[in-house]
């Protein structure tokens, strides 16, 4: 999934997916500068905690979510992932 945020003239994106080869949840934060931060998580719980933390941080920094998330056709678990 892709979430888009704006603040002033800047935009950033959060991409979330599941890596079926490594069995990890992946969060990619794409900064307005073009820099990418990739974070990998072994469990859904750890991934969810990261997402909540990013959401709180962006709200505190006054980023505004632009529309609903965009669903990607890939990036979904092929098998039941670990919890």
C-alpha positions in Angstrom: 0.0 0.0 0.0 1.0 3.6 -0.6 0.2 6.5 1.7 0.8 10.0 0.5 1.4 13.0 2.8 1.9 16.7 2.1 3.1 19.7 4.1 3.6 23.1 2.5 5.1 22.4 -0.9 6.7 19.0 0.2 5.4 15.5 -0.3 6.4 12.2 1.2 5.2 8.6 0.8 5.0 5.6 2.9 5.1 2.2 1.1 4.1 -0.9 3.0 4.5 -4.5 1.7 5.4 -8.0 2.6 8.6 -9.7 1.4 7.6 -13.3 0.6 11.2 -14.3 0.2 12.4 -13.2 3.6 9.1 -13.5 5.4 9.4 -9.9 6.6 7.1 -6.9 6.7 8.6 -3.9 4.9 8.0 -0.2 5.4 9.6 2.3 3.1 9.6 6.0 3.9 10.3 8.2 0.9 11.3 11.7 1.9 10.8 14.9 -0.1 14.5 15.0 -0.8 14.3 11.6 -2.6 16.0 9.8 0.3 14.5 6.4 1.2 14.4 4.7 4.6 13.7 1.0 4.5 12.7 -0.8 7.7 12.1 -4.6 8.0 10.1 -6.3 10.7 9.8 -10.0 11.6 6.3 -9.8 13.0 3.0 -8.0 12.3 3.1 -6.6 15.8 6.5 -4.9 15.4 5.4 -3.6 11.9 2.2 -2.2 13.3 4.0 -0.5 16.2 6.4 1.2 13.6 3.4 2.3 11.5 1.6 3.9 14.6 4.8 5.6 15.6 5.3 7.0 12.0 1.7 8.2 12.0 2.1 10.0 15.3 5.4 11.6 14.2 3.9 12.8 10.9 0.9 14.3 12.7 3.1 16.1 15.2 5.1 17.5 12.3 1.9 18.6 10.7 2.0 16.4 7.6 -1.5 15.8 6.1 -2.5 12.6 4.5 -3.7 13.0 0.9 -6.6 10.7 0.2 -6.9 7.0 0.9 -4.1 4.6 0.6 -3.4 3.2 -2.8 -3.4 -0.6 -2.9 -0.5 -2.2 -4.8 -1.1 -5.4 -6.8 1.9 -7.1 -5.3 3.5 -7.0 -1.9 0.9 -9.3 -0.2 1.8 -12.5 1.7 1.7 -15.7 -0.4 1.4 -17.7 2.8 0.3 -17.0 6.3 3.0 -14.7 7.7 4.3 -15.1 11.3 2.6 -13.0 14.0 
